């Protein structure tokens, strides 16, 4: 069994590149040249607060936290 | 803003030559009727779920829609998700036969339903009975209307007690055959890919466990049951028993229509020369259709139709669509044309695909006209991969990436103006190499 991992997933058809997620959680979310999020690896325990803020801030509800 | 781009149209073949084969295509001389089918293969057995899973696992049948997921594991997942008979109530599974074949370079599913529909439908019935499903949905495509008609004729002939057949027609679009797009279509929404957080086997039609697989996959399921373990495994290799359907094509003509298309059934482990003629054996080969990978001419003669051997040159059988440049077409120009087509086929719902694929098409066009856009193409391929609701951006990136990697010597020659094609270097914009559309793939079975 691999240890539990928390990851951010984007609901791509819902995402409209508003960019709030990257502003709130720049440690793990950057934007590409068109403004869409690029997720940089799994979320560490210390980052979960910021990750949740980014998820909650999305006006399209297109960002999701998944624990595998 | 990028300037608007006119994407080339590419359409599936209007007619296909289907050749007799060892298993799935062994009875095509007797016609597609049910009586001949039963007379040849006997009554349809009804194995329970455990023996069916074991049987399919033993011969390692994989899905034939492109992803190649083991069918036995898909069945197990549906069974686990549906639970025991006591709690079946609202979790009764569905079976979905995917014959949408959105890939225009593929014609094997439509051909199969045309010549041997009952083998496909038998497979769906065996699965439905084992899973306790009562509804079987068959999805074909509106740009191949004869497939829906063939399914309609065949289901009318049958008397599958307790089974209800439901037919759907997907829009003629590359991504319409994607599994989630089918679930959307069946729900009455536009049949386009959406994000799925769980596989269809767990959360499919009406949110119930759904066995959704490609038409050819169901025919293999039926073949394993009808021929038995030994009869099925008498074909192919010990590692990859059985057979695969292949669609053999050359580039579509300038009107975008594939001509001279052949559908054949090969045993896994058969050599390239069983289906490719001398010219095709010395030409670049696109394996796996427009989402597939180029194989270098030096590697083509030693190819075998097995995932083990294809894997060594970075290719996969996928849905079995083989496109040979045996007509002398240029790999760079053709890849540019297909990339542009694929960009036009994006549903446009996911940002990276909507923006990235047209950008890739523009850069591929630049490469075809002699500009060294390779660095930017690699960057774009990396940028779109894994960032969509379906595999359309990934597949397009794979096509472009394999050109740059596998056929790098051809790309170099093309950029040096040493490529024989008229697109090299100095062709005026808007002009493309002529495509003869002649047929050079001989079937030697």
Boltz contact constraints between the chains, C-beta under 6 A:
constraints:
  - contact:
      token1: [A, 11]
      token2: [B, 195]
      max_distance: 6.0
  - contact:
      token1: [A, 12]
      token2: [B, 350]
      max_distance: 6.0
  - contact:
      token1: [A, 12]
      token2: [B, 388]
      max_distance: 6.0
  - contact:
      token1: [A, 12]
      token2: [B, 389]
      max_distance: 6.0
  - contact:
      token1: [A, 13]
      token2: [B, 194]
      max_distance: 6.0
  - contact:
      token1: [A, 13]
      token2: [B, 349]
      max_distance: 6.0
  - contact:
      token1: [A, 13]
      token2: [B, 350]
      max_distance: 6.0
  - contact:
      token1: [A, 13]
      token2: [B, 389]
      max_distance: 6.0
  - contact:
      token1: [A, 15]
      token2: [B, 351]
      max_distance: 6.0
  - contact:
      token1: [A, 17]
      token2: [B, 351]
      max_distance: 6.0
  - contact:
      token1: [A, 32]
      token2: [B, 383]
      max_distance: 6.0
  - contact:
      token1: [A, 34]
      token2: [B, 351]
      max_distance: 6.0
  - contact:
      token1: [A, 34]
      token2: [B, 355]
      max_distance: 6.0
  - contact:
      token1: [A, 36]
      token2: [B, 351]
      max_distance: 6.0
  - contact:
      token1: [A, 36]
      token2: [B, 352]
      max_distance: 6.0
